[in-house]
């Protein structure tokens, strides 16, 4: 019976092809606009490390100006001072902990004909790689001893490895970085968590770093620090004074597998803050936070209000398109009153007629959805061109979004067809046959 309804829908659409085309275009425009914004919002708000996001916690301490909160809502600063971060890291109160900051340095290729180039990197502790499930192509990260000994070891990306070593296994070889020789410990595969949750201070959707070195090298001024750096107190001259200052530029993540671990670590950082308060620091009311990955991203509003507003407006536009479709379907179905009357006279029940016209509305929705996918793809390409490379991995229609677009198109068109179908089924066959 369903195939018969499909045949009737095809014949009806051919007979009134102009009106059917208008409905397909209306639905396609609505679906295209909606799916463009839904796709971007969906990927921006995705869980970047779902297998353990509830076990990774970002540490915030409030050592900021007592007379001027860092955030208007009273939240503690989004980074730590070097002094606080290293103290907590060295205390080893969590099973795993990653201290890190952005870094930058010039890489000098072994090929003398190749020009040196600036690379963006990260100075981090050894736990960074297992904590965040960083995938390796060759080798591995370094161990804790390398952190403590301030060893010149480095992990590079597959892209840098391809550029300098032709993609071969380069572990154990030497990389000239920032004027020093580093031993390559490992090469990571393409790794681009979206959002880049482990450091959103310079943007949640920036590219991942090109190299990784031990955080302890930052105290030796081997590499330049890269990223946001905010201070509320004047700093004395000299690098050691800078490390001891109230400037915030360091991130600390801890892995806490159980609720008891979380409670114990929260108690530890509260006690640490109270102790610092006795020494004249942390003058604000106790305000220390542990936020898991998704809470942290939500707290920092990674999905901006503008993006959410654009999605809401796109859905409103889809609603307007569907209201136009309701009017067109009503005109089309009521225009078939005589045909409906004849079918009723020949024994078709209202249920049969209802299903027939809903199938026709669904077919129009399917066609509109397929065309809407094309428009959504064009919309996402436009988004990429406007916002640059960082949007390239977000503005992509994956299988989930394709299925959602089809279901949304069919479902909304069937919903739009309910009233016109109901009105069409109220036709009295006696009146139609008499009119004939």
C-alpha positions as CSV (number, residue, x, y, z in Angstrom):
1,X,0.0,0.0,0.0
2,X,2.9,2.3,0.8
3,X,4.3,2.0,-2.7
4,X,0.8,2.9,-4.1
5,X,0.8,6.0,-2.0
6,X,4.3,6.9,-3.3
7,X,3.0,6.5,-6.9
8,X,0.1,8.8,-6.1
9,X,2.4,11.3,-4.6
10,X,4.6,11.3,-7.7
11,X,1.6,11.7,-10.0
12,X,0.2,14.6,-7.9
13,X,3.6,16.3,-7.8
14,X,3.9,16.1,-11.6
15,X,0.4,17.4,-12.1
16,X,1.1,20.5,-9.8
17,X,4.8,20.7,-10.3
18,X,5.1,24.4,-9.9
19,X,3.4,24.4,-6.4
20,X,5.4,21.3,-5.4
21,X,8.7,23.0,-6.5
22,X,7.8,26.0,-4.4
23,X,7.3,23.8,-1.3
24,X,10.5,21.9,-1.9
25,X,12.4,25.2,-2.2
26,X,10.8,26.6,1.0
27,X,11.7,23.5,3.0
28,X,15.2,23.4,1.5
29,X,15.9,27.1,2.4
30,X,14.7,26.5,6.0
31,X,16.7,23.2,6.3
32,X,19.8,24.7,4.8
33,X,19.9,27.7,7.1
34,X,19.0,25.6,10.2
35,X,21.6,22.8,9.5
36,X,24.4,25.3,8.9
37,X,24.0,26.8,12.3
38,X,23.1,23.6,14.1
39,X,26.2,21.8,12.7
40,X,28.5,24.5,13.9
41,X,26.9,24.7,17.3
42,X,26.8,20.9,17.6
43,X,30.5,20.5,16.9
44,X,31.5,23.5,19.0
45,X,29.7,22.1,22.0
46,X,30.8,18.5,21.5
47,X,32.7,16.6,24.2
48,X,36.3,16.7,23.1
49,X,37.4,13.7,25.2
50,X,34.2,11.7,26.0
51,X,36.0,8.6,27.4
52,X,37.2,10.5,30.4
53,X,35.9,14.0,30.5
54,X,34.3,13.4,33.9
55,X,37.7,12.5,35.4
56,X,39.7,15.4,34.2
57,X,39.5,18.6,36.3
58,X,40.8,22.1,35.7
59,X,42.2,23.8,38.7
60,X,41.3,27.5,39.5
61,X,42.6,29.5,42.5
62,X,41.6,33.1,43.3
63,X,44.8,35.0,44.1
64,X,43.6,38.0,42.2
65,X,43.1,41.6,43.2
66,X,40.8,41.7,46.3
67,X,39.2,44.9,45.1
68,X,38.6,43.9,41.5
69,X,37.4,40.4,40.6
70,X,38.9,38.8,37.5
71,X,35.5,37.9,36.0
72,X,32.4,40.0,36.4
73,X,30.5,37.0,37.7
74,X,33.0,36.5,40.5
75,X,34.6,33.4,39.0
76,X,38.3,32.9,39.8
77,X,40.9,33.6,37.1
78,X,41.1,31.1,34.2
79,X,44.9,30.5,34.7
80,X,47.3,30.1,37.6
81,X,50.5,31.9,38.7
82,X,53.7,30.0,38.0
83,X,54.3,29.8,41.8
84,X,50.9,28.2,42.6
85,X,50.8,25.9,39.6
86,X,54.3,24.4,40.3
87,X,53.6,24.1,44.0
88,X,50.4,22.1,43.4
89,X,52.1,20.0,40.7
90,X,55.1,19.2,42.9
91,X,52.8,18.1,45.8
92,X,51.5,15.2,43.7
93,X,48.1,15.1,45.3
94,X,46.4,13.6,42.2
95,X,47.1,10.3,40.4
96,X,48.0,12.3,37.3
97,X,48.5,16.0,36.8
98,X,49.5,18.2,33.8
99,X,51.0,21.6,34.2
100,X,51.5,23.5,31.0
101,X,51.7,26.7,29.1
102,X,52.1,27.9,25.5
103,X,55.6,28.1,24.1
104,X,57.2,29.3,20.9
105,X,60.6,28.8,19.3
106,X,62.5,28.8,16.0
107,X,63.1,25.4,14.4
108,X,66.3,25.1,12.3
109,X,66.1,22.2,9.8
110,X,69.1,20.0,9.4
111,X,69.0,20.8,5.7
112,X,71.1,24.0,5.4
113,X,69.2,25.0,2.3
114,X,65.9,25.0,4.2
115,X,65.0,28.2,6.1
116,X,64.4,28.2,9.8
117,X,60.8,28.8,10.8
118,X,58.8,29.8,13.9
119,X,56.7,27.1,15.5
120,X,54.1,27.2,18.2
121,X,54.5,24.6,21.0
122,X,53.5,23.7,24.5
123,X,55.7,23.3,27.6
124,X,54.0,20.6,29.6
125,X,54.7,17.8,32.2
126,X,55.0,14.1,31.3
127,X,51.4,13.3,32.3
128,X,50.0,15.5,29.6
129,X,50.2,12.7,27.0
130,X,48.5,9.9,28.9
131,X,46.0,12.2,30.6
132,X,44.7,13.6,27.3
133,X,45.0,10.3,25.3
134,X,47.4,11.9,22.8
135,X,47.9,9.4,20.0
136,X,51.5,8.5,18.9
137,X,52.7,7.6,15.5
138,X,56.3,6.9,16.7
139,X,57.8,6.7,20.1
140,X,56.2,8.2,23.2
141,X,56.3,11.1,25.6
142,X,59.0,11.5,28.2
143,X,58.9,10.3,31.8
144,X,58.8,12.3,35.1
145,X,62.5,12.1,35.5
146,X,62.9,14.1,32.3
147,X,60.8,16.8,33.9
148,X,62.8,16.9,37.0
149,X,66.1,16.8,35.2
150,X,65.1,19.5,32.7
151,X,66.1,17.3,29.9
152,X,66.1,18.6,26.3
153,X,63.5,16.2,24.9
154,X,60.8,17.0,22.5
155,X,57.6,15.5,21.0
156,X,56.7,16.7,17.5
157,X,53.7,16.4,15.3
158,X,53.4,14.2,12.2
159,X,53.3,17.4,10.1
160,X,56.6,18.6,11.4
161,X,58.0,15.1,11.1
162,X,57.0,15.0,7.5
163,X,58.5,18.4,6.8
164,X,61.9,17.7,8.5
165,X,62.3,14.0,8.2
166,X,60.2,13.0,5.2
167,X,57.7,11.1,7.5
168,X,60.2,8.5,8.6
169,X,60.5,7.4,12.3
170,X,62.6,10.3,13.7
171,X,62.7,9.1,17.4
172,X,66.1,9.5,18.8
173,X,67.2,12.0,16.3
174,X,68.1,15.6,17.0
175,X,65.9,18.7,16.5
176,X,67.4,22.1,16.6
177,X,64.9,24.2,18.5
178,X,65.4,27.7,20.1
179,X,69.1,27.4,19.5
180,X,69.4,24.1,21.5
181,X,69.6,20.5,20.4
182,X,66.6,18.4,21.5
183,X,66.3,14.6,21.4
184,X,63.0,13.6,19.7
185,X,61.1,11.3,22.1
186,X,58.0,10.8,20.0
187,X,55.9,11.8,17.0
188,X,52.2,12.3,17.5
189,X,49.5,11.6,15.0
190,X,47.0,14.2,13.8
191,X,45.5,15.4,17.1
192,X,43.0,18.2,17.1
193,X,40.5,18.0,20.0
194,X,37.6,20.3,19.3
195,X,37.2,22.4,21.4
196,X,40.9,22.6,22.5
197,X,39.8,22.1,26.1
198,X,43.2,21.8,27.7
199,X,44.0,25.5,27.0
200,X,41.2,27.8,25.9
201,X,42.9,31.0,27.1
202,X,43.9,31.9,23.6
203,X,40.9,30.5,21.9
204,X,39.0,27.2,22.1
205,X,39.3,26.4,18.5
206,X,42.9,27.1,17.7
207,X,45.2,24.6,16.1
208,X,47.0,22.1,18.3
209,X,50.7,22.8,19.0
210,X,53.5,21.7,16.7
211,X,56.0,20.6,19.4
212,X,55.9,19.7,23.1
213,X,58.8,20.1,25.6
214,X,59.2,19.7,29.4
215,X,57.5,22.5,31.4
216,X,60.6,22.7,33.7
217,X,62.5,24.3,30.8
218,X,60.4,27.4,31.1
219,X,62.3,28.4,34.3
220,X,65.5,28.2,32.3
221,X,64.2,30.7,29.7
222,X,65.0,28.2,26.9
223,X,61.8,29.0,25.0
224,X,59.6,32.0,24.9
225,X,56.3,31.8,26.7
226,X,53.3,32.1,24.3
227,X,49.7,32.8,25.3
228,X,47.7,35.1,27.6
229,X,49.6,36.7,30.5
230,X,47.7,38.9,33.0
231,X,49.1,40.6,36.1
232,X,47.4,42.7,38.8
233,X,50.5,43.7,40.7
234,X,53.6,45.5,39.5
235,X,56.4,43.0,38.9
236,X,60.0,43.6,39.9
237,X,62.7,43.3,37.2
238,X,64.2,40.0,36.4
239,X,62.9,36.7,35.3
240,X,63.0,35.1,38.7
241,X,60.8,37.9,40.0
242,X,58.4,37.3,37.2
243,X,58.1,33.6,38.1
244,X,57.4,34.6,41.7
245,X,54.9,37.3,40.7
246,X,51.1,37.3,40.7
247,X,51.0,37.1,36.9
248,X,48.8,34.3,35.7
249,X,49.9,32.3,32.6
250,X,49.9,28.6,33.6
251,X,47.3,25.8,33.4
252,X,46.9,22.9,35.7
253,X,44.8,19.8,35.0
254,X,44.4,16.9,37.4
255,X,43.0,13.4,36.8
256,X,40.6,12.3,39.6
257,X,38.9,9.0,38.9
258,X,36.5,8.9,41.9
259,X,34.3,11.3,43.7
260,X,36.4,10.8,46.8
261,X,39.5,11.9,44.9
262,X,37.7,15.0,43.8
263,X,36.6,15.8,47.4
264,X,40.1,15.2,48.7
265,X,41.8,17.4,46.1
266,X,39.2,20.2,46.7
267,X,40.1,20.1,50.4
268,X,43.8,20.2,49.5
269,X,43.5,23.3,47.3
270,X,41.3,25.0,49.9
271,X,43.8,24.3,52.6
272,X,46.6,25.6,50.3
273,X,44.7,28.8,49.7
274,X,44.1,29.3,53.4
275,X,47.8,28.8,54.1
276,X,48.6,31.4,51.4
277,X,46.1,33.8,52.9
278,X,48.1,33.7,56.2
279,X,51.2,34.8,54.2
280,X,49.3,37.8,52.8
281,X,48.1,36.3,49.5
282,X,44.6,35.1,48.4
283,X,43.0,38.1,50.0
284,X,39.6,37.4,48.4
285,X,37.0,35.2,49.9
286,X,37.8,31.5,49.4
287,X,36.9,30.8,45.8
288,X,38.7,27.8,44.4
289,X,37.2,25.6,41.8
290,X,37.6,22.1,40.2
291,X,35.7,21.9,36.9
292,X,35.5,18.8,34.8
293,X,35.9,19.2,31.0
294,X,32.3,19.9,30.0
295,X,31.7,22.1,33.1
296,X,34.8,24.1,32.3
297,X,33.8,24.6,28.6
298,X,30.3,25.7,29.7
299,X,31.6,28.0,32.4
300,X,33.8,29.8,29.8
301,X,31.0,29.9,27.3
302,X,32.9,28.2,24.5
303,X,29.7,28.3,22.4
304,X,29.2,32.0,22.2
305,X,25.8,33.7,22.7
306,X,26.1,35.0,19.1
307,X,26.3,31.4,17.8
308,X,23.3,30.3,19.8
309,X,21.3,33.4,18.7
310,X,22.1,32.6,15.1
311,X,20.9,29.1,15.5
312,X,17.7,30.3,17.1
313,X,17.1,32.8,14.3
314,X,17.7,30.0,11.7
315,X,15.1,27.8,13.4
316,X,12.7,30.7,13.4
317,X,13.3,31.0,9.7
318,X,12.6,27.3,9.2
319,X,9.3,27.8,11.1
320,X,8.4,30.6,8.7
321,X,9.2,28.3,5.7
322,X,7.0,25.6,7.2
323,X,4.1,28.0,7.7
324,X,4.4,28.9,4.0
325,X,4.4,25.2,3.2
326,X,1.2,24.7,5.3
327,X,-0.5,27.3,3.1
328,X,0.7,25.7,-0.1
329,X,-0.2,22.2,1.0
330,X,-3.7,23.4,2.0
331,X,-4.2,25.0,-1.4
332,X,-2.9,21.9,-3.2
333,X,-4.9,19.4,-1.2
334,X,-8.2,21.4,-1.3
335,X,-7.7,21.7,-5.0
336,X,-7.9,17.9,-5.2
337,X,-11.4,17.9,-3.6
338,X,-13.1,16.3,-6.6
339,X,-10.4,13.6,-6.8
340,X,-10.8,12.9,-3.0
341,X,-14.6,12.8,-3.4
342,X,-14.3,10.2,-6.1
343,X,-11.9,8.1,-4.1
344,X,-14.3,8.2,-1.1
345,X,-17.2,7.1,-3.3
346,X,-15.1,4.2,-4.5
347,X,-14.6,3.0,-1.0
348,X,-11.4,4.7,0.3
349,X,-11.6,5.4,4.0
350,X,-10.6,8.7,5.6
351,X,-7.7,6.8,7.1
352,X,-6.5,5.8,3.7
353,X,-6.8,9.4,2.4
354,X,-5.1,10.7,5.4
355,X,-2.1,8.4,5.0
356,X,-1.9,9.1,1.3
357,X,-1.6,12.8,1.8
358,X,0.8,12.5,4.6
359,X,3.1,10.3,2.4
360,X,2.9,13.0,-0.2
361,X,3.9,15.7,2.3
362,X,6.7,13.5,3.5
363,X,8.0,13.0,-0.1
364,X,8.0,16.8,-0.5
365,X,9.9,17.1,2.8
366,X,12.5,14.5,1.7
367,X,13.1,16.3,-1.6
368,X,13.4,19.6,0.4
369,X,15.8,17.9,2.9
370,X,18.1,16.6,0.2
371,X,18.2,20.0,-1.5
372,X,18.6,21.6,2.0
373,X,21.7,19.5,2.6
374,X,23.3,21.0,-0.5
375,X,22.5,24.5,0.7
376,X,23.8,23.6,4.2
377,X,27.1,22.4,2.6
378,X,27.3,25.7,0.7
379,X,26.6,27.6,3.9
380,X,29.3,25.8,5.8
381,X,31.8,26.5,3.0
382,X,30.9,30.1,3.3
383,X,31.5,29.9,7.1
384,X,34.9,28.4,6.5
385,X,35.9,31.2,4.1
386,X,34.8,33.9,6.6
387,X,36.4,32.4,9.7
388,X,39.5,30.8,8.4
389,X,41.3,27.5,9.1
390,X,40.2,27.0,12.7
391,X,36.6,26.5,11.5
392,X,37.6,23.9,8.9
393,X,37.0,20.9,11.3
394,X,33.8,22.4,12.7
395,X,32.0,23.3,9.6
396,X,31.6,19.7,8.4
397,X,28.4,17.8,7.8
398,X,29.0,14.4,9.4
399,X,26.6,11.4,9.2
400,X,24.7,12.5,12.4
401,X,24.0,15.9,10.9
402,X,22.9,14.4,7.5
403,X,20.5,12.1,9.2
404,X,19.2,14.9,11.4
405,X,18.6,17.1,8.3
406,X,16.6,14.3,6.6
407,X,14.6,13.5,9.7
408,X,14.0,17.2,10.4
409,X,12.8,17.8,6.8
410,X,10.5,14.8,6.7
411,X,9.2,15.3,10.2
412,X,8.6,19.0,9.8
413,X,6.9,18.6,6.4
414,X,4.6,15.8,7.8
415,X,3.8,18.1,10.7
416,X,3.1,20.9,8.3
417,X,0.8,18.6,6.3
418,X,-1.4,17.5,9.3
419,X,-3.8,20.4,9.1
420,X,-4.1,20.5,5.2
421,X,-4.5,16.7,5.2
422,X,-7.2,16.9,7.9
423,X,-9.1,19.6,5.9
424,X,-8.8,17.6,2.7
425,X,-10.3,14.5,4.4
426,X,-13.4,16.5,5.5
427,X,-14.5,16.7,1.9
428,X,-18.1,15.3,1.5
429,X,-18.2,12.9,-1.5
430,X,-21.9,13.6,-2.2
431,X,-21.2,17.3,-2.7
432,X,-18.3,16.6,-5.0
433,X,-20.1,14.0,-7.1
434,X,-23.1,16.3,-7.3
435,X,-20.8,19.1,-8.5
436,X,-19.5,16.7,-11.2
